[in-house]
Amino acid sequence: MSGVIEQPSLFIAAERDAVGIPAEQLRSMLPYAPRMQIRTVDAGHFVHIERADEVNELLYDFVQRLQ
């Protein structure tokens, strides 16, 4: 195993998350997940609750591009 994630992946980061990893820091993961897309949303830690419509749109767009 190479330790590299070759599949397309999506990481939705919350800009105001005091607990999670900042989006800028996530970029250091790109050598290990070269097909990862990083998107940010203006929300706190519970981004999927605070900005459900925006998260769903990002997920929908990501899945559409896979086809």
C-alpha positions in Angstrom: 0.0 0.0 0.0 1.3 3.4 -0.9 -0.7 5.4 1.7 -2.0 7.7 -1.0 -5.7 8.1 -1.5 -6.2 8.0 -5.3 -10.0 8.3 -5.4 -11.7 11.7 -5.7 -12.5 13.1 -2.3 -14.1 16.2 -0.9 -13.3 17.9 2.4 -15.7 20.6 3.5 -14.0 22.8 6.0 -15.7 25.3 8.3 -14.1 28.7 8.3 -15.0 29.5 12.0 -14.4 26.0 13.4 -12.5 26.3 16.7 -12.0 22.5 16.8 -11.3 21.3 13.2 -8.3 21.7 11.0 -8.1 25.1 9.1 -8.5 24.8 5.3 -5.0 26.2 4.7 -3.5 23.4 6.8 -5.5 20.8 4.9 -3.5 21.7 1.7 -0.6 19.9 3.2 -2.6 16.7 2.8 -2.7 17.0 -1.0 0.4 14.9 -1.6 -1.5 12.1 0.1 -4.8 12.7 -1.5 -4.0 14.4 -4.8 -7.6 14.3 -6.1 -9.0 15.9 -2.9 -11.0 19.0 -3.3 -11.1 21.4 -0.4 -14.1 23.7 0.0 -14.8 26.1 2.8 -18.1 27.3 4.2 -18.7 30.2 6.6 -19.8 28.2 9.6 -18.7 26.8 12.9 -17.9 23.2 13.8 -21.3 21.8 12.8 -21.1 23.0 9.2 -23.6 20.4 8.0 -26.2 21.7 10.4 -25.4 25.4 10.3 -25.2 25.6 6.5 -27.0 22.5 5.3 -28.2 23.9 2.0 -24.7 25.1 1.1 -23.1 21.8 2.1 -25.7 19.8 0.1 -24.9 21.9 -2.9 -21.2 21.3 -2.6 -21.9 17.5 -2.2 -24.2 17.5 -5.2 -21.7 19.3 -7.4 -18.9 17.0 -6.3 -20.9 13.9 -7.2 -22.1 15.3 -10.5 -18.5 15.9 -11.6 -17.7 12.2 -10.8 -20.0 11.0 -13.6 
